[in-house]
């Protein structure tokens, strides 16, 4: 959908949602008796006028807090968190300004909580409907953002292929602006080196360009003629002069400029830019979370692990007995894994494969329809229940609920040789689930590992409690669907 249609849809849905929330709260308090009895009952005309004014207040308040800024192809979970924050702040503004004298009463606090809940539920539901429709349209190829890619010729093929792999991003590459005509033109940037290592760099011998190529001087005219909304710039850290030329040519154009990360950012978000007295500086390997967030994350690990292990104890005992009865070998499988700072630890799982499955092959990756799985093991893997014993690892502090998955020493040594900065994953505690697990499939090849490392390193650079909750919710959804491998 176009930006205008998106904005109108959000305004309409929010207005309906807020009006329904106000009406429901009014009915629950004054007609149905669900909430503490009011001091007085307003007349019907005044009540509906107040509902209308409150609806206008919320729309203006959402506008003020940026809930109507463009979130094209954004995360619905992130938007829900924004709504949660806006509703909380809005409720405080309303009740502290209008009803501060009655906040000490239990009834007032109950009404406040009920009204907050109504706003959050109705507005979130409306937003999810709009965003889900928008996502469906994007996947159908409707309402895509028209984009240009800019860079050296030897990077444009790879960038086009990379964007094409993620249709949910909603980008339609309609042209490419080249700074050179081949590998001999311009420096070989670090980004190009990485893409060659990934096997993505094209063979230029007679290969047809996926989109029309244009010269850099044509960039301003192309933006106007092709109605471009996004310009993706693929330049390396040594291409400062070329980058300034691109930025100058795009100056004044109504487009979003997006820098495609160079080598260091692609493989792990190694750099974070800060400004001191106007001078941009690169902070190498910053701490991903603040101290208080680490404390809360650890507290969450302990509480959730205790709840899962204690409440589900009868079920875990039954599963352990079934593993022992249905196949030869122990119920709990113990395996050495590499944890934070490269420290090895023993990880626990319900055994899903035949006993001594790797005795004749040595360490190998699990495959789809792997014959080594037992019948019960396949079900445990699909539902992720095989990982329940890892909550013991979480209690011991070896692991966290969310983080990069720990790997075996054999594979760590091998992958560290093949993938640059692979060991950066060990800066944080490994997790039962992680960003790579909810975004990518199980490892069956080196290419799968490369992709998952990118997700892991993105998570490390962008660690937050909000991100952890998002990953946990998506993991629970996957387990309930039984779509694990």
C-alpha positions in Angstrom: 0.0 0.0 0.0 1.1 3.6 -0.6 2.3 5.8 2.2 -0.9 7.8 2.0 -3.1 4.7 2.1 -1.0 3.3 5.0 -1.4 6.6 7.0 -5.1 6.8 6.4 -5.6 3.1 7.3 -3.7 3.6 10.6 -5.6 6.7 11.5 -8.9 5.0 10.7 -8.1 1.8 12.6 -6.7 3.7 15.6 -9.8 5.9 15.8 -12.1 2.9 15.7 -9.9 1.0 18.2 -9.7 3.9 20.7 -13.4 4.6 20.4 -14.3 1.0 21.0 -11.9 0.9 24.0 -13.4 4.0 25.5 -17.0 2.7 24.9 -16.1 -0.7 26.4 -14.6 0.9 29.5 -17.6 3.1 29.9 -20.1 0.2 29.6 -18.0 -2.0 32.0 -18.0 0.7 34.6 -21.4 2.4 34.3 -23.7 -0.3 32.8 -22.3 -3.7 33.5 -20.8 -3.2 36.9 -17.6 -5.0 36.1 -15.5 -2.2 37.7 -15.7 -0.4 41.0 -18.8 1.8 41.4 -18.4 5.4 40.2 -19.0 8.4 42.4 -21.5 9.7 39.8 -22.9 8.7 36.5 -22.5 11.2 33.6 -25.4 11.9 31.2 -25.3 9.9 28.0 -24.7 13.0 25.8 -21.8 14.2 28.0 -20.4 10.6 28.1 -20.2 10.2 24.4 -18.7 13.7 24.0 -16.0 12.7 26.4 -15.4 9.5 24.4 -15.0 11.5 21.3 -12.6 13.9 23.0 -10.5 11.1 24.4 -10.3 9.5 20.9 -9.0 12.8 19.5 -6.5 13.0 22.4 -5.1 9.5 21.7 -4.7 10.1 18.0 -2.8 13.4 18.7 -0.8 11.7 21.4 0.2 8.9 19.1 1.1 11.4 16.4 3.3 13.3 19.0 5.1 10.1 20.0 5.8 9.1 16.4 3.4 6.2 16.0 2.5 7.4 12.5 6.0 7.7 11.2 6.8 5.3 8.3 7.4 1.7 9.5 7.6 0.1 6.0 8.1 -3.7 6.3 8.9 -3.2 10.0 8.5 -5.6 12.9 5.0 -6.0 14.3 6.5 -6.9 17.7 8.5 -3.6 17.8 5.3 -1.7 16.9 3.5 -3.5 19.7 6.2 -2.4 22.2 5.8 1.2 20.9 2.0 1.0 21.5 2.6 -0.4 25.0 4.9 2.5 25.8 2.6 5.1 24.3 -0.5 3.8 26.1 1.3 3.7 29.4 2.5 7.3 29.1 -0.8 8.5 27.8 -2.7 6.9 30.7 -0.3 8.6 33.2 -0.9 11.9 31.5 -4.7 11.6 31.6 -5.1 10.4 35.1 -2.3 12.4 36.8 -3.6 15.6 35.2 -7.4 15.0 35.5 -7.9 12.6 38.5 -4.8 12.9 40.6 -6.8 13.4 43.8 -8.4 10.0 43.5 -5.4 7.8 42.6 -5.0 6.6 46.2 -8.3 4.8 46.0 -8.2 1.1 45.0 -11.2 1.6 42.7 -9.3 4.4 40.8 -6.3 2.2 40.3 -8.5 -0.6 39.1 -10.2 1.6 36.6 -6.9 3.0 35.5 -5.5 -0.5 34.8 -8.7 -1.6 33.0 -8.6 1.5 30.7 -4.9 1.0 30.0 -5.6 -2.7 29.1 -8.5 -1.8 26.8 -6.4 0.8 24.9 -3.4 -1.6 24.5 -5.6 -4.5 23.3 -7.8 -2.7 20.8 -5.1 -0.5 19.3 -2.6 -3.4 19.1 -5.2 -5.6 17.4 -6.0 -2.9 14.8 -2.3 -2.3 14.1 -1.6 -6.0 13.7 -4.4 -6.3 11.2 -3.0 -3.4 9.1 0.6 -4.5 9.3 -0.3 -8.1 8.4 -2.3 -6.9 5.4 0.7 -4.8 4.4 3.0 -7.8 4.8 0.7 -9.9 2.6 0.7 -7.3 -0.1 4.5 -7.0 0.0 4.9 -10.7 -0.4 2.5 -10.5 -3.4 4.7 -7.9 -5.0 2.3 -5.0 -4.4 3.3 -1.6 -3.0 7.1 -2.3 -3.1 9.6 0.4 -2.6 11.4 1.2 -5.8 15.1 1.1 -5.2 18.5 1.7 -6.9 21.7 0.0 -5.9 25.0 2.0 -6.1 28.5 0.6 -6.0 31.4 -0.9 -8.0 30.4 -3.2 -10.7 31.8 -6.2 -9.0 29.4 -5.7 -6.0 26.2 -4.9 -7.8 25.3 -8.4 -8.9 25.9 -9.8 -5.4 23.9 -7.0 -3.8 21.0 -7.6 -6.2 21.0 -11.3 -5.4 21.2 -10.6 -1.6 18.1 -8.3 -1.7 16.2 -10.7 -3.8 16.6 -13.4 -1.1 14.5 -11.3 1.3 11.2 -10.4 -0.4 9.7 -9.4 3.0 12.0 -6.4 2.9 9.7 -5.0 0.2 12.4 -3.7 -2.1 12.1 -3.7 -5.9 15.5 -3.1 -7.5 14.8 -1.3 -10.7 18.3 -0.2 -11.6 21.9 -0.1 -10.7 24.3 2.8 -10.7 27.9 1.7 -11.2 31.1 3.4 -10.2 33.1 1.2 -12.5 32.7 -1.2 -15.4 34.4 -4.3 -14.0 36.7 -5.7 -11.4 39.6 -3.6 -12.7 37.6 -0.4 -12.1 37.9 1.0 -8.6 39.2 -0.6 -5.4 38.2 -4.1 -4.3 36.4 -3.2 -1.1 36.1 -5.4 1.9 32.5 -6.0 1.2 33.4 -7.4 -2.2 36.0 -9.7 -0.6 33.4 -11.0 1.8 30.9 -11.7 -0.9 33.5 -13.5 -2.9 34.2 -15.6 0.2 30.5 -16.4 0.5 30.4 -17.6 -3.1 28.2 -14.7 -4.1 30.5 -12.8 -6.3 29.5 -13.2 -10.0 31.4 -14.6 -12.8 31.4 -11.7 -15.3 32.1 -13.7 -18.4 29.1 -13.0 -20.5 26.7 -12.8 -17.5 23.7 -10.6 -18.2 23.0 -7.8 -15.8 19.9 -8.5 -13.6 18.8 -4.8 -13.9 19.8 -1.9 -16.2 23.2 -0.4 -15.3 23.7 3.4 -15.4 26.6 5.8 -14.8 26.9 7.7 -11.6 26.2 11.1 -13.2 22.7 9.8 -14.1 21.8 9.2 -10.4 19.8 12.4 -9.8 17.8 12.0 -13.0 17.1 8.3 -12.3 15.7 9.1 -8.9 13.2 11.5 -10.5 12.4 9.5 -13.6 12.0 6.1 -11.9 10.3 7.5 -8.8 12.9 6.0 -6.5 12.3 5.7 -2.8 15.4 3.9 -1.6 19.0 4.1 -2.6 21.2 1.2 -1.4 24.9 2.2 -1.3 27.4 -0.7 -1.4 30.8 0.8 -0.7 33.7 -0.3 1.5 35.4 1.6 4.3 38.0 2.9 1.9 35.5 4.4 -0.5 35.0 7.8 1.3 35.4 9.9 -1.9 32.9 7.8 -3.8 30.5 7.9 -1.0 30.6 11.7 -0.7 29.9 11.9 -4.5 26.8 9.7 -4.1 25.6 11.7 -1.1 26.1 14.9 -3.0 24.2 13.7 -6.0 21.3 12.6 -3.8 21.2 15.8 -1.8 17.7 17.3 -1.8 16.1 14.2 -3.2 13.2 12.6 -1.3 14.8 9.2 -0.9 16.0 7.0 1.9 19.8 6.4 1.7 20.8 3.1 3.2 24.5 2.1 3.5 25.0 -1.5 3.0 27.5 -2.6 5.7 31.1 -3.2 4.7 33.1 -6.2 5.7 33.3 -5.5 9.5 29.7 -4.7 9.9 28.5 -7.6 7.8 30.3 -10.2 9.8 29.4 -8.9 13.2 28.6 -5.3 13.8 32.1 -4.7 15.1 31.8 -0.9 14.9 29.4 1.5 16.6 29.7 5.2 15.6 29.7 7.8 18.3 30.2 11.6 18.0 32.6 13.6 20.2 32.6 17.3 19.5 31.2 16.6 16.1 33.9 14.1 15.2 32.6 10.6 14.4 34.6 7.9 16.1 34.4 4.2 15.8 34.0 2.3 19.1 35.4 -1.2 18.7 33.5 -4.1 20.3 31.2 -2.0 22.6 29.3 -3.6 25.4 26.0 -4.7 23.9 23.9 -4.2 27.0 23.9 -1.9 30.0 24.6 -3.4 33.5 21.0 -3.2 34.7 19.9 -5.1 31.6 22.3 -7.9 32.3 21.0 -8.1 35.8 17.4 -8.3 34.6 18.3 -10.8 31.9 20.0 -13.1 34.5 17.0 -12.8 36.8 14.7 -13.7 34.0 16.9 -16.7 33.2 16.7 -18.0 36.7 13.0 -17.4 37.2 11.8 -18.9 33.9 14.1 -21.9 34.3 12.8 -22.7 37.8 9.2 -22.3 36.6 9.7 -24.6 33.6 11.7 -27.3 35.5 9.4 -27.4 38.5 6.0 -27.0 37.0 6.7 -29.5 34.2 8.7 -31.9 36.3 6.2 -34.8 36.0 6.2 -34.4 32.2 10.0 -34.3 32.0 10.2 -37.5 34.0 7.7 -39.2 31.7 9.7 -38.0 28.6 12.9 -39.3 30.2 11.4 -42.7 30.8 10.0 -42.9 27.3 13.5 -42.1 25.9 14.9 -45.0 27.9 12.2 -47.4 27.0 12.0 -46.7 23.3 15.7 -46.9 22.5 18.9 -48.2 24.0 21.0 -45.6 25.9 20.7 -42.9 28.5 17.7 -40.5 28.6 19.9 -37.4 29.0 22.6 -36.8 26.4 25.7 -34.9 27.5 27.9 -33.1 25.1 30.8 -30.7 25.4 30.0 -27.2 24.0 31.9 -23.9 23.9 30.5 -21.1 26.0 31.2 -17.5 26.8 34.9 -16.5 26.4 35.6 -19.9 24.8 35.1 -21.8 28.0 33.9 -25.4 27.5 30.9 -26.7 29.4 28.7 -29.8 29.4 25.3 -29.2 27.8 22.3 -31.5 28.5 19.5 -32.6 26.2 17.0 -35.4 26.0 18.6 -37.9 23.7 17.0 -37.8 20.2 19.4 -40.1 18.3 20.4 -43.7 18.6 23.1 -44.3 21.2 26.6 -43.6 19.9 25.2 -42.2 16.7 28.5 -40.7 15.6 30.7 -43.6 16.6 31.4 -44.5 12.9 31.3 -41.1 11.4 32.7 -38.6 13.9 31.1 -35.2 14.4 28.7 -34.4 11.6 25.8 -32.0 11.2 22.2 -33.2 11.6 20.3 -33.5 8.3 16.7 -33.4 7.3 15.2 -36.9 7.8 18.4 -37.9 9.5 18.3 -41.7 9.9 20.0 -41.4 13.3 16.9 -40.0 14.9 14.7 -42.2 16.9 10.9 -42.1 16.4 10.4 -40.3 19.7 13.5 -38.1 19.0 12.0 -36.7 15.8 8.9 -35.5 17.8 11.1 -34.1 20.5 13.1 -32.1 17.9 10.0 -30.8 16.2 8.5 -29.5 19.5 11.9 -28.4 20.8 11.2 -30.4 24.0 14.6 -32.1 23.6 16.2 -28.9 24.9 14.3 -28.8 28.2 17.3 -30.2 30.2 19.3 -27.1 29.0 17.3 -25.1 31.6 19.7 -26.7 34.1 22.6 -25.2 32.2 20.8 -21.8 32.4 20.4 -22.2 36.2 24.1 -23.0 36.5 25.0 -19.9 34.5 26.6 -21.8 31.5 23.8 -20.6 29.2 21.0 -18.0 28.9 17.5 -18.3 27.6 18.5 -16.2 24.6 21.8 -16.1 22.8 23.8 -17.7 20.0 23.6 -21.5 20.1 26.7 -23.2 21.6 28.7 -25.3 19.2 30.9 -28.3 19.7 34.7 -27.7 20.0 35.4 -29.7 16.8 33.1 -27.4 14.7 34.2 -24.3 16.5 37.8 -24.9 15.5 36.7 -25.7 11.9 34.3 -22.8 11.5 36.7 -20.3 13.1 39.1 -21.0 10.3 36.5 -20.7 7.5 34.4 -17.8 8.8 36.1 -14.5 9.8 35.5 -13.5 13.4 33.3 -16.5 14.1 34.6 -16.5 17.7 33.0 -13.1 18.3 29.8 -15.2 19.1 31.6 -16.2 22.3 31.4 -12.6 23.7 28.1 -13.5 25.3 26.5 -16.5 26.9 25.1 -19.1 24.5 21.3 -19.5 24.6 18.6 -22.2 24.4 17.2 -20.2 21.5 18.4 -17.2 19.5 17.9 -14.8 16.7 19.5 -17.2 14.2 17.2 -20.0 15.4 14.0 -18.1 14.7 15.2 -16.6 11.5 17.0 -19.6 9.9 16.8 -23.3 9.6 19.0 -26.0 11.3 22.6 -26.2 10.2 23.1 -28.7 7.4 26.0 -27.0 5.5 28.7 -24.4 5.9 26.5 -21.9 4.0 23.8 -22.3 6.7 26.3 -21.6 9.4 27.5 -18.5 7.5 24.0 -17.2 7.4 23.3 -18.0 11.1 26.5 -16.3 12.1 25.3 -13.1 10.5 22.1 -13.3 12.6 24.0 -14.2 15.7 26.4 -11.2 15.3 23.4 -8.9 14.6 21.9 -10.1 17.8 25.1 -9.4 19.8 25.3 -5.9 18.4 21.6 -5.2 19.1 21.1 -7.1 22.3 18.2 -5.8 24.4 15.5 -7.2 26.7 12.9 -6.3 24.0 14.8 -8.4 21.5 15.0 -11.3 23.9 11.2 -11.2 24.5 10.6 -11.2 20.8 12.8 -14.2 20.3 11.2 -16.1 23.2 7.7 -15.5 21.8 8.7 -16.6 18.3 10.3 -19.7 19.8 7.2 -20.6 21.7 5.1 -20.2 18.6 7.5 -22.5 16.6 7.3 -25.1 19.4 3.5 -25.0 19.5 3.3 -25.4 15.8 5.7 -28.3 15.9 7.7 -26.8 13.0 11.1 -27.4 14.5 13.6 -29.8 12.7 
